[in-house]
Amino acid sequence: MKLCIRITFDGDGNYTAMCPSLPGCCCRGRTREEAKQRLDEAIRGYLAAVSDFVPENLMHDVVEV
């Protein structure tokens, strides 16, 4: 499954990762990688809750702002 995610640096030393196509799917982390890993977990949980489907692999198109 391929989704577009957006990762931003908030200036307070944290990164925010979000998936615009999945409302409310947003996570923060101290590093870019930590935010992305947390978002992967959130996306899996979102898809499991909405459609009872958990993909084995997630691929991202990352947009950094």
N, C-alpha and C positions, 0 to 999 in steps of 0.2 A: 504494500500500500504506500502510495506517495502523497505527501501532504506538504503544503507550503507553511513554513513557520517564520516568525519574525523575532529577532533577538536584539534588544536595545540595552544600552548602558545607562543607568539612571543618574550617575553623577555622585551617588552616595556610596559607591564601591560595589554595587550589586548589578546583576544582569537580569532582565526580564525576558522570558521566552513565551510566545503566544502563538496559537494556531487560529488565524482569523476565520477559517471555515468551520471551526467547532466552538460555538459560543461558550464563553466562560472558561475555556481551556487556557490557563495562564499560570506560569510558575516563576519563582525567583531563585537565584543562586548567587553565591559569592564569585563564581567563575562562569564563563560562558558555557563550559562543558557541564558544570553542575546544573545550570538552568535548563540546558538541553536534555539532560538525563531525567530530570524531574518532569519535564514536559512530556517525554516519552511515556513515563508512567501514567501521567494524567490522561494522555490520549488513549492509552490502552484501557484505562478505567472508564473513560467516557464512552468508547465504542462498546465495551462490554455491557455497560448499563443501558445504552440506547438500542443496540441491535443484537446483543448476545453474541458478538463476534470479537475475537481478540486476534489481531494479526501477529504472525511470528516475527516478521521483519517490518520495520518502519523506515522509509527513506524520506529525506527532507530536502526541500529546496530552501536554503536559508537566506533570508533577507536581513542584512544588518543595517541599522539606522544610526 
